Structures are given as structure tokens and as C-alpha cells.
């Protein structure tokens, strides 16, 4: 059975061990003894929740929380803050930094586990998030598209898929594959922040499939931005020796050894500028066809569907 993971951050090892003993029967755990380590562990361990001490020597819990909230992948990461104080000002600073809940030390273990369950349950209800990227999943994607169809809004949908992802995942292992997925998510979120609007939506369909819902005017520039940023990042997914060669050798589905270059990105862009959609299935079907077409190219490519309804 899949277990969620909690990152425990406290400069007191006894407190960390107490928290771990409280939650370890139900959750996996990772520990960090200071703010800098917490940020590193958040990136490497991909926790589902962080239990964060308020007072630490190098960075306060508030500083750590602010840093995490500036990373697109951690915007929705639940954070429970622990403090040895009880002042309202501390709670306010934590909540303003993006903390989801607060507990005062010393805590009762039964209350801690109850708070953890509540925060995770609330997070799951509010966001059908992909556990790796914390991006909204298929339920939220469908709801967003349905609402835009219902209101008659003009929009564009970018369906994004990666080429050579399976080869990288098989060659280097699933942890490298996870790094590729998380970096892709960062690029997509950044593309919306740089080229999009506040109404734009980024979702994770699953695996190496993503979606961006944006405006008609911004769709093409966003596709270009995603490709440019992904192509800049792609070489880092290879080890240095393979990066120099520009390729790895893996077995294909037919069992034959093949040379594979850096990952590339394929994007299919669908709009309702010249056609009318009545159901999200129509959009995803066209998107799948366009992605297949874009994936036929050896370089990163976006393909627009400019056909009218008839």
C-alpha cells in the first residue's frame, strides 16, 4: 500500500524522533535539522506534508515556508508549523507566509496525528493533486474546461508530452525520471507566470503528460517559451559523460539497442477560435492526435489545430 511521506524539520533531534515515532506507523518520514537542509530535502524527498519548527538557528520556519512557497512545485504543499511560543504575532507571521496549520509545543501526540490527517485530507479534497508535481489532476482539468465551455469563453489548450522520457527513466532509474517530470512542471508553471494570465491553468494528466489552458492570444508564445526553456534544461537530465556524447544507448520496445538523444517536448495546441466544443472529450481527442503528430519530429515541436468545425 502506498504511504504518504512527511518531512520533519526541527533543530532538536529528540523532537524529530518523537514526531517520527508518532506518525511512522501511518506515514513514511524524512528529517531535516535546519532550514537549508529542509529546502534540499523538500526537493529530493518530495514530501506530501512538512512539519516545520518555528525557531531554528539558520532560518526560521517562516523563512523556510516563504522559500518553499516561491517554488511553483511547493505552492500547494501542506505545512504544519510547531512553535514553543504561543504569541499571536508568531501565528500571524506563519499564516501570512503560507502555513496551513499551527501547533504549540509541547504537543500531545494524538492531537498531532489528528492534525496531520486533517491537513492531508483537506489538501486532497481541495486539489486532486499529482503526488509528484502537486499539480491539479484530471478531475480539476475537466472541471476547468467544462466551465470555459459552459460560459462560451474563448480559450486554447496546450497538450504537452515528452519524447525519450521512457528511455531516460529506464537508463538512469525512476529517480532521474522524477527529476525530469518535476523540472517539466516548473517550466510549465513558469511559462504561465511569464507569458500567461492569472486565469491560466496548469494540470498534470499523469506520467509525462501535462496540459495548459490559456488565452487565444497567448497560446503560441507560451508554446515557444516552453520549448525554449525545456531545450535549455534537457541536457542536465543526462550524466556528464552522456551529456558530452549527446546520447544514451537503451533497448527499445522491440528489444533492439537504440541511440537516444536528449529529451524533447511535443505540444499540440487546440483552440475554439474557429470551432465549437460541447464536451471535454472532443478536446482531449484532438489533443492526443496533435501530440502524436508533434512527436514525429526529432526536435521539440508544437503543432496548432487551425481547422474549423466543418
MOSULQUI-V768749 format. One record per pair of residues at least 12 apart in sequence whose ideal C-beta (glycine too) atoms are under 8 Angstrom apart, sorted by sequence separation. I is the first residue (numbers start at 1). GAP is how many residues later the second one is. D is the distance in whole Angstrom. If there is no record, write none. Layout:
I;GAP;D, I;GAP;D
This chain:
8;12;6, 38;12;7, 52;12;6, 103;12;6, 128;12;6, 145;12;7, 165;12;7, 168;12;6, 200;12;7, 201;12;4, 247;12;5, 248;12;5, 52;13;7, 81;13;5, 127;13;7, 189;13;5, 200;13;7, 201;13;8, 247;13;6, 270;13;6, 290;13;5, 38;14;7, 65;14;6, 101;14;6, 188;14;5, 200;14;5, 212;14;8, 247;14;5, 290;14;8, 16;15;5, 30;15;4, 165;15;6, 200;15;7, 246;15;6, 290;15;6, 65;16;7, 196;16;8, 199;16;8, 246;16;7, 270;16;5, 6;17;6, 16;17;7, 30;17;6, 101;17;8, 185;17;8, 197;17;7, 270;17;5, 50;18;7, 81;18;5, 86;18;5, 101;18;6, 162;18;7, 196;18;5, 197;18;6, 200;18;8, 268;18;8, 79;19;7, 80;19;7, 83;19;7, 85;19;7, 100;19;5, 185;19;7, 196;19;8, 268;19;5, 286;19;6, 13;20;7, 61;20;5, 79;20;5, 80;20;6, 81;20;7, 83;20;8, 84;20;7, 192;20;7, 268;20;8, 270;20;7, 6;21;5, 8;21;6, 27;21;8, 35;21;5, 38;21;8, 61;21;8, 79;21;5, 80;21;5, 81;21;5, 82;21;5, 83;21;6, 84;21;5, 191;21;7, 197;21;7, 268;21;7, 269;21;7, 5;22;6, 6;22;7, 7;22;8, 8;22;7, 9;22;8, 11;22;6, 27;22;8, 34;22;6, 36;22;6, 61;22;8, 78;22;5, 79;22;8, 80;22;8, 81;22;7, 82;22;8, 83;22;7, 100;22;8, 162;22;7, 188;22;6, 192;22;7, 196;22;6, 268;22;3, 3;23;7, 4;23;5, 5;23;4, 6;23;5, 7;23;5, 8;23;5, 9;23;5, 10;23;7, 11;23;6, 34;23;7, 35;23;5, 36;23;7, 80;23;7, 82;23;5, 100;23;8, 195;23;6, 268;23;4, 3;24;6, 4;24;7, 5;24;7, 6;24;8, 7;24;8, 8;24;7, 9;24;8, 34;24;5, 35;24;3, 160;24;8, 184;24;7, 188;24;6, 238;24;7, 267;24;7, 3;25;5, 5;25;6, 7;25;6, 9;25;8, 34;25;7, 35;25;7, 39;25;7, 82;25;7, 185;25;7, 237;25;7, 266;25;5, 268;25;7, 9;26;8, 35;26;8, 38;26;5, 42;26;6, 181;26;8, 184;26;7, 195;26;5, 196;26;6, 237;26;6, 268;26;6, 50;27;6, 52;27;6, 54;27;6, 181;27;6, 195;27;5, 235;27;6, 267;27;6, 9;28;8, 35;28;6, 39;28;6, 43;28;8, 49;28;7, 50;28;7, 52;28;7, 53;28;8, 54;28;7, 55;28;7, 69;28;7, 160;28;7, 180;28;7, 234;28;4, 266;28;4, 9;29;4, 35;29;5, 39;29;7, 48;29;8, 49;29;5, 50;29;5, 51;29;5, 52;29;5, 53;29;5, 54;29;4, 55;29;7, 65;29;7, 69;29;4, 234;29;5, 266;29;4, 47;30;7, 48;30;7, 49;30;7, 50;30;7, 52;30;7, 53;30;8, 54;30;7, 55;30;8, 68;30;8, 192;30;7, 195;30;5, 234;30;7, 7;31;7, 49;31;7, 51;31;6, 54;31;7, 62;31;5, 66;31;5, 191;31;5, 194;31;6, 231;31;8, 266;31;7, 9;32;8, 19;32;6, 35;32;8, 42;32;6, 62;32;6, 65;32;4, 66;32;7, 274;32;7, 275;32;7, 61;33;7, 65;33;5, 230;33;8, 231;33;7, 264;33;8, 269;33;6, 271;33;8, 274;33;7, 275;33;6, 276;33;6, 7;34;6, 65;34;6, 191;34;5, 230;34;8, 231;34;8, 264;34;8, 266;34;7, 267;34;7, 268;34;8, 269;34;7, 271;34;7, 274;34;4, 275;34;4, 7;35;6, 42;35;7, 62;35;5, 80;35;6, 191;35;5, 230;35;5, 264;35;6, 265;35;5, 266;35;6, 267;35;4, 268;35;5, 269;35;5, 270;35;5, 274;35;7, 54;36;6, 80;36;7, 264;36;4, 266;36;8, 267;36;7, 269;36;7, 62;37;8, 261;37;8, 264;37;8, 268;37;7, 7;38;6, 15;38;7, 61;38;8, 188;38;6, 191;38;7, 227;38;6, 80;39;6, 187;39;6, 190;39;7, 226;39;6, 5;40;6, 7;40;4, 54;40;7, 227;40;7, 5;41;7, 6;41;6, 9;41;6, 10;41;8, 12;41;8, 78;41;5, 226;41;7, 5;42;5, 6;42;7, 7;42;7, 9;42;7, 11;42;7, 78;42;6, 165;42;8, 187;42;5, 5;43;5, 6;43;5, 7;43;5, 8;43;5, 9;43;5, 10;43;4, 165;43;4, 187;43;6, 4;44;4, 5;44;8, 6;44;7, 7;44;7, 9;44;6, 11;44;8, 78;44;8, 223;44;5, 4;45;7, 6;45;6, 11;45;5, 78;45;5, 10;46;7, 11;46;6, 132;46;6, 162;46;4, 184;46;7, 187;46;7, 223;46;6, 9;47;8, 52;47;8, 76;47;7, 161;47;6, 133;48;6, 161;48;5, 132;49;6, 133;49;6, 160;49;7, 161;49;8, 220;49;7, 132;50;7, 135;50;6, 159;50;7, 160;50;4, 183;50;6, 219;50;5, 76;51;6, 159;51;8, 160;51;7, 9;52;7, 133;52;4, 159;52;6, 160;52;7, 219;52;7, 76;53;6, 158;53;7, 183;53;8, 135;54;8, 157;54;6, 158;54;4, 183;54;8, 9;55;7, 157;55;7, 158;55;8, 216;55;6, 157;56;5, 158;56;7, 77;57;6, 144;57;5, 156;57;7, 157;57;8, 180;57;5, 216;57;5, 76;58;5, 155;58;6, 156;58;5, 179;58;7, 75;59;7, 144;59;8, 155;59;7, 156;59;7, 73;60;6, 74;60;7, 141;60;8, 155;60;7, 156;60;5, 51;61;8, 73;61;6, 154;61;8, 155;61;7, 158;61;7, 176;61;7, 141;62;4, 154;62;5, 156;62;8, 140;63;6, 156;63;4, 141;64;7, 158;64;7, 51;65;7, 136;65;7, 138;65;8, 148;65;7, 158;65;6, 172;65;8, 136;66;8, 137;66;7, 160;66;7, 15;67;8, 49;67;6, 135;67;6, 136;67;5, 137;67;6, 138;67;6, 172;67;7, 135;68;6, 136;68;7, 137;68;7, 138;68;7, 145;68;7, 158;68;7, 135;69;4, 137;69;7, 144;69;6, 168;69;6, 231;69;6, 49;70;6, 141;70;6, 168;70;8, 230;70;6, 49;71;6, 133;71;5, 10;72;7, 48;72;6, 132;72;8, 141;72;8, 227;73;4, 49;74;8, 130;74;4, 227;74;8, 135;75;7, 227;75;6, 130;76;7, 211;76;8, 226;76;8, 171;77;5, 224;78;7, 171;79;5, 223;79;4, 168;80;7, 170;80;6, 167;81;7, 170;81;8, 184;81;8, 220;82;8, 48;83;7, 167;83;5, 180;83;6, 220;84;7, 46;85;8, 219;85;8, 46;86;6, 22;87;4, 26;87;7, 23;89;8, 27;89;7, 171;89;8, 15;90;7, 22;90;6, 23;90;6, 18;91;8, 22;91;6, 168;92;8, 19;93;7, 23;93;6, 167;93;4, 168;95;6, 164;96;5, 164;97;7, 164;98;7, 165;98;6, 164;99;5, 163;100;6, 164;100;7, 162;101;5, 163;101;4, 162;102;7, 163;102;7, 162;103;6, 163;103;6, 161;104;7, 162;104;7, 160;105;6, 161;105;5, 160;106;7, 161;106;8, 160;107;5, 159;108;7, 73;109;6, 158;109;5, 159;109;4, 6;110;7, 158;110;7, 159;110;8, 158;111;5, 159;111;7, 73;112;6, 157;112;7, 72;113;7, 73;113;6, 156;113;6, 157;113;5, 72;114;5, 156;114;7, 157;114;7, 71;115;8, 156;115;4, 4;116;6, 73;116;8, 155;116;7, 72;117;4, 154;117;7, 155;117;6, 156;117;8, 72;118;7, 154;118;6, 154;119;6, 72;121;8, 149;123;8, 159;125;8, 157;126;6, 4;127;8, 149;128;6, 159;128;4, 149;129;7, 159;129;7, 149;130;8, 157;130;6, 161;130;5, 149;131;7, 159;131;7, 160;131;8, 46;132;7, 159;132;5, 163;132;6, 161;133;8, 146;134;6, 161;134;6, 145;135;5, 46;136;8, 163;137;8, 142;138;5, 145;138;6, 158;144;8
